[in-house]
C-alpha cells in the first residue's frame, strides 16, 4: 500500500467535548459523497445514516471500573462508494483506549484531530442537514471519526474500546450503553451483549429496566450477564444496575424527580445466597387439589399430580403439611398438619398417586377444611400457606362467590396461592382469595405446561428467608407503592417496590429499617445513607414503571369491585399520559381534529385504541377490550387477570410502540397531532411561560446549548411542544 493510499485509508479521529451529560445515543455514520474518489461521484440519494447491521458489546466491570469493547457492522446498500462521519457518544469522563476500522482483513487505526475542528464538523452537519434526529448527539461528550472508503453494497466493521469509572448512588452502581436514542436517524439490526461483573464483595440486585437479561452466577462475587435483541425491535439504551453487600439482605435504591413534582423510587431487596439450612424458616403448608371429573381432560390430572408430588418431595424435615383433595366433597390425607419427615412424605405420595378425577367441584368445603387446619394446628411462628389448584367453577355445595369468600375470613393469616387451570375458572374468586390474604393468583392456559409452572412455584416457596416484612422509610413521605402489601422473601428471589415520594428538601442520609421474621425469630436490618433528592434527572423510566403498576392495581379493583367512573378515568389518564396499554385506552388513534388533552372527556364508547391501525381505527389484536375488564370466567377473564398481575409486577419498560403516532423521549410520552409532536402533559388552557423558536434557527441552537436536555425532545421532529422545568417550549417549522 502506498503512503498516499495509506493516508487516505487512515481514520481521522477526534473527541468532541460538549456540555457533559450522560451518554444516550448510538454510534452512527452520516454518509456523504466520495469527494476523495478519483472519479467525480455521480449524484445519488443518500440515506440519513448508514443502517447498523449488528452490534456486539463485551464489557468487563471490576470494582466499578468498566471497560467496554463494541463491534458495529454498518451496511452501505447504495451503488456508490461513500465517505462518512462517525459519531459516538462516550460517557462522561470516559477515555477511548482503542478505535479501529476493518478494510477486508486489515485492521487500521487512526490519528487524532483537535476538538475545535470536531465541534465545527458536528455543528455544520446538523445545520446543513436540518435533521432533528442528529440533535440526540448534541450536548454530549462526542467521539467523531472520518470513515473512508465505504464501498458500495458492502459492510464496514468498526471497533471501539473505552474505559470509565461507574458512579454509585445509595450503594447502587449504574452502567449504561447507548443503543436507543440514535434510532431517530438509523436502523439497528441485531444486538447482543455480554457483561462480566466482578467485585470484592457479594453482588446483589442485578437488574436491567430495559432488557431481558440472563444472569449466570459463577460465584457470589462474579456474574456474567447476557442479552440479545433481534433486528426489527425498537431499540433503547441498555441499562444495568447492581449493588454489592455482605449483609444478609442487599438493598438498591433508584430515584427520579422533576423539580416541583412528586418523585419516584424503586427499591430492591434481595437475600444473600449462602443461607444455612437452619436459617430458613420452617413453613406450614396445605396443598388443596381439585379432582373433579373435568381434571381428566387434556392430561390435567396427571400433570397436576406430578407437580404436587414434586412439591411434597422437596419439603424440608422441619416443615409441616397436609394434602386435601376435593370433588363433590373433600378428602384429607391427615386430620392435622404433620411433620414432613420421610415417612410422612411417603404416605403423602401414596395418597396423591391414588387420586382419580371424578365428580363435581365443591370449592367451599375444601377451602374451609384447609382454613381450619391452618387456623387450628399451625405453628404461629411459621409462615403459613395454602396452595389451591382447580380447573373449574364451584358446582357442588356453596356456589355463591361472596359466601365462599365470607366463609374464608380468618384463615389463620395464611397466604393463599390459587392456580386456575384452563379457562373454566372464576377469576374473580381466585384473584380475591389471593389479594385478601397477601398471596398471588396464577393461571395456567391450555398452551402452557401445568407441571412445569406449578413445580417452579413449589421450588421457589420452599426456602423462606424473611416473612411478615415491614419497612420504615425514616421520615420520607411515600405513597402508592406497589405491591401494596409486602410479600415474603424466598431464596434466590428479589423484591422490587416502586412508588412515589415527596419531601421539601434533599434527604441525603436516610436510614431504612427492614423488619421481619426469620427462623422463627423477629429480625431487624438497617441500611444507611440512602438518598431521596428533590431533583434527579436520571432513571427517567421510573414514572412509566410506576404508572404501569398503578394501572394493574386499578384494573384489579375494577375486577374485584366493579367498574367505577373514577377508577376508569384514572386508567384512561395514566394510559394516555404514559403510553400504557389498557382495556380502556390503548394508544388512541384519534381523528385529525381531536386533541390529546380531550381524550378523557370522550364517552367510553367513543374511545379508540391508541396504536391501532390508523385507517381502520381498530385495536391491536393483542390489546384487551374494555368489556373484558368485567369478565369473570373464560379466555378474556383469564388473560385480563394475568395482564393485571403482570402490570402490578412489571420491572422492565417495554420497547415496542404499537403506534407510529406515539413516541417516548426523556421519560415523556408524545403524540403526533397535525404534524406536531405534543407532550402528553400539555393542555391548551395552561398558563405556563412559553418559549417559541424556529427549527434550525440561531435561537434554536443557542437554546439547546443552554439546556442540553431539550435535545432529547426536539429530536422528535421539526415541530414539537414540550413541558420542561415549568415552562412550555414550542418548536415551529422553519419558513
C-alpha positions, 0 to 999 in steps of 0.5 A: 500500500502506498503512503498516499493510499495509506493516508487516505485509508487512515481514520481521522479521529477526534473527541468532541467535548460538549456540555457533559451529560450522560451518554444516550445515543448510538454510534452512527455514520452520516454518509456523504459523497466520495469527494476523495474518489478519483472519479467525480461521484455521480449524484445519488440519494443518500440515506440519513445514516448508514443502517447498523447491521449488528452490534456486539458489546463485551464489557468487563466491570471490576470494582466499578471500573468498566471497560467496554469493547463494541463491534458495529457492522454498518451496511452501505446498500447504495451503488456508490462508494461513500465517505462518512462521519462517525459519531459516538457518544462516550460517557462522561469522563470516559477515555477511548483506549482503542478505535479501529476500522476493518478494510477486508482483513486489515485492521487500521487505526487512526490519528487524532484531530483537535476538538475545535475542528470536531465541534465545527464538523458536528455543528455544520452537519446538523445545520446543513442537514436540518435533521432533528434526529442528529440533535440526540448527539448534541450536548454530549461528550462526542467521539467523531471519526472520518470513515473512508472508503465505504464501498458500495453494497458492502459492510464496514466493521468498526471497533471501539474500546473505552474505559470509565469509572461507574458512579454509585448512588445509595450503594447502587452502581449504574452502567449504561450503553447507548443503543436507543436514542440514535434510532431517530436517524438509523436502523439497528439490526441485531444486538447482543451483549455480554457483561462480566461483573466482578467485585470484592464483595457479594453482588446483589440486585442485578437488574436491567429496566430495559432488557431481558437479561440472563444472569449466570452466577459463577460465584457470589462475587462474579456474574456474567450477564447476557442479552440479545435483541433481534433486528426489527425491535425498537431499540433503547439504551441498555441499562444495568444496575447492581449493588454489592453487600455482605449483609444478609439482605442487599438493598438498591435504591433508584430515584427520579424527580422533576423539580416541583413534582412528586418523585419516584423510587424503586427499591430492591431487596434481595437475600444473600445466597449462602443461607444455612439450612437452619436459617430458613424458616420452617413453613406450614403448608396445605396443598388443596387439589381439585379432582373433579371429573373435568381434571381428566381432560387434556392430561390435567390430572396427571400433570397436576399430580406430578407437580404436587408430588414434586412439591411434597418431595422437596419439603424440608424435615422441619416443615409441616403439611397436609394434602386435601383433595376435593370433588363433590366433597373433600378428602384429607390425607391427615386430620392435622398438619404433620411433620414432613419427615420421610415417612410422612412424605411417603404416605403423602405420595401414596395418597396423591398417586391414588387420586382419580378425577371424578365428580363435581367441584365443591370449592367451599368445603375444601377451602374451609377444611384447609382454613381450619387446619391452618387456623387450628394446628399451625405453628404461629411462628411459621409462615403459613400457606395454602396452595389451591389448584382447580380447573373449574367453577364451584358446582357442588355445595356453596356456589355463591362467590361472596359466601365462599369468600365470607366463609374464608375470613380468618384463615389463620393469616395464611397466604393463599396461592390459587392456580386456575387451570384452563379457562373454566375458572372464576377469576374473580374468586381466585384473584380475591382469595389471593389479594385478601390474604397477601398471596398471588393468583396464577393461571395456567392456559391450555398452551402452557405446561401445568407441571412445569409452572406449578413445580417452579412455584413449589421450588421457589416457596420452599426456602423462606428467608424473611416473612411478615416484612415491614419497612420504615422509610425514616421520615420520607413521605411515600405513597402508592407503592406497589405491591401494596402489601409486602410479600415474603422473601424466598431464596434466590428471589428479589423484591422490587417496590416502586412508588412515589415520594415527596419531601421539601428538601434533599434527604441525603442520609436516610436510614431504612429499617427492614423488619421481619421474621426469620427462623422463627425469630423477629429480625431487624436490618438497617441500611444507611445513607440512602438518598431521596433528592428533590431533583434527579434527572436520571432513571427517567423510566421510573414514572412509566414503571410506576404508572404501569403498576398503578394501572394493574392495581386499578384494573384489579379493583375494577375486577374485584369491585366493579367498574367505577367512573373514577377508577376508569378515568384514572386508567384512561389518564395514566394510559394516555399520559404514559403510553400504557396499554389498557382495556380502556385506552390503548394508544388512541388513534384519534381523528385529525381534529381531536386533541390529546388533552380531550381524550378523557372527556370522550364517552367510553364508547367513543374511545379508540385504541391508541396504536391501532391501525390508523385507517381502520381505527381498530385495536391491536389484536393483542390489546384487551377490550374494555368489556373484558375488564368485567369478565369473570370466567373464560379466555378474556377473564383469564388473560385480563387477570394475568395482564393485571398481575403482570402490570402490578409486577412489571420491572422492565419498560417495554420497547415496542410502540404499537403506534407510529403516532406515539413516541417516548423521549426523556421519560415523556410520552408524545403524540403526533397531532397535525404534524406536531409532536405534543407532550402528553402533559400539555393542555391548551388552557395552561398558563405556563411561560412559553418559549417559541423558536424556529427549527434550525434557527440561531435561537434554536441552537443557542437554546439547546446549548443552554439546556442540553436536555431539550435535545432529547425532545426536539429530536422528535421532529421539526415541530414539537411542544414540550413541558420542561422545568415549568415552562412550555417550549414550542418548536415551529417549522422553519419558513 
